[in-house]
Each structure stands twice: as C-alpha cells, then as structure tokens.
Amino acid sequence: MNRYRTRLSLHIKHPTRDLSPECSVLGLKPRVIWKKGEERRTPKGRKLGGLRDASYCSIELAQESRRSLAKQTEAALERLEPHRAVLRRLSSTGGRISFCVGWFCDEHSGELFSTDLLRAMTRLRIALDLNIYLPDGK
C-alpha cells in the first residue's frame, strides 16, 4: 500500500470554446465549468466582478485514493483514448488539457511513470500538473 494519497482530475481550458459539448462527447460530468465571457463567481455563486477570460472545466477522474497514481493515470488514459480526436482538436485550437494531481503525503514518496505511460499522455496532448500537499507544520 502506498504511503500517500492522490486525487486525479482532468482540467481543460480553452480561450474561446464552450466546453460543455466536449464534456458530453467524453461522457464525463464536470465538477466545475464556465464559459468565456461569463461573470466571475465563487463556487457558491457569490459575484467576484469581471468576466471569465477563457472557458474552463474540471472533471474528477478518481476519488482520493492510495492506489498507484500511475495505475489511475493509465485507467484514465484508456477511458480517454477513444476520444483522441476531440482532445487533439481542443489542443490544436489553443486549448490546454492536463491531468491535475493532488498528492497528499506524510513522508517521502514517489512514483515511476513509464515511458509508455508518458507517451500515451503525449499522444492525447495531456500535460501533468502536480500539486503536492504536506501536513501542516512540515
């Protein structure tokens, strides 16, 4: 069992496109989504002022887990591979797609991403955002 927990989500940002149709095609329900030009608001709906400068969505792919991050990523890639054309089109029109990882660790930890796994991410034009969280006081 791993000595860390991770949370894996898919983040998509696009300078102009409404991402709702892409989420439907991917068969994934966004946890957070907004369109370029919409009024900025907090997750609870409070107005922040100004307008969104790009469209964005965040889709949770795996609940917080002690399962190997490489295995979670591999499963997500298998799920997304049939939609490679959609992801590549988003990327080629100015979008950015990434796996966002919340890495919660209490001590030294790490994981190997094989060249095959990294190649599969590249084929789908998915970047990797790592956010490492240590317990308070460390």
N, C-alpha and C positions, 0 to 999 in steps of 0.2 A: 504494500500500500504506500502511496506517495505521501511525503511529509508536507505537502502543500495542497491547496485547493485552487481551482481555476473556474472562471466563468467565461464562456466563449460567445461572442455575438458578431454579427455581420453589420458593418456600417457602410452605407452608401451615401455619397454626397455628389450632387450634380449642379452645375452652375445655372441651368435653366429648366430642366425637365421635371415634370410631376412624376414622382417615383411610385405612386400608387399602382399604376398598371404593371410595372415591373415586379412589384411585390406579389401581385396576383399571379403573374406568369410563373414566378419562382415557387408559388404555393406557400409563401411564408407571410405570417401576420406581423407587421411591425409593432414594436413596443412603443416607439416614438417615431412620428413622421411629421414633416412640414414641407410646404412648398415655398419656392422663391416668391417674394413679394407679400407673403402673409405677415400679419402683425406679430411681433415677437411677444411670447408669453411664457410664463413658467410652466412646469408640468401640471401644476394645479390650476392653470388658467389665468393667473394674475398678469396684467399687462406690464410689459417691460419697456415699451416705447420703441419706435423704429420698426423697420421691416426686415424680414429674413433676406439675406443676400444670396442664398443658394437653397436648393432643396436638399433634404436630408432624411434618412431613416435609419433606425437601429432595430435589428431583429435578433432576438435571443435565440441562439442555436443550441445551447446546452445549459442546463441549470448548474449552479455551483457544484463542483464535483471533485473528488480525489482521483478520478480516472485520469490516466495519462493524457496530457494535453495533445501529444502527437496523435493518439488514437481518436480523440474528439475532433481534431482538425481533419484527420483522414475521413472520418464519417461525414463531416460537413462537406468536404470536397466531393465525395461520392454523391451526396444529395444535390450538389450544385452543378456537377459536370454535365448533366443533360441540358442545362441552360447556359452553356458556354457562350453561345452566340449573343444572348441577352447581356451577359456580363461584359463581353468584349465590346459590344456596341456602346454600352454606358461608358466604358473606359475610353474608347476612341472618340467620343463626343465631348470629352472634358471631365467626365466623372471620375471619382476615386472610390475604390472598393477596398475594404480591409476587414480582416479578422481582428477584432478588438478583444484582447485577453486581459482579464483581471486576474492577477497571480497573487494569491494570498499565502504568505509563507511565514513560519515562525523561526526558521533556521535556514542555513544554506541549503539551496536546492537547485536543480537544473534539469534540463531535458534535452535530448538529441532530436533534431528534426532532420531526417534523412534527406539526401539529395533528391530522391524520388518524390518525397512529400513537398519539398520546396519547388521542384519542377512542376508539380501539379498545381500549386498555388500560382506560379508564374503563368502557366497555360490559361488559367482563368483570370489572370491580371488582378490577383488579390494580394494586397500588401498585408503586413503584420504590424499591429500596434500593441506593444506590451506595456501594461500598467502594473507595476509591482508594488504590493502593499505589505508593509511590515507592521507588526503590532505596535501600538502606542508605546513610546518610551524607548524604542530601538533606533 
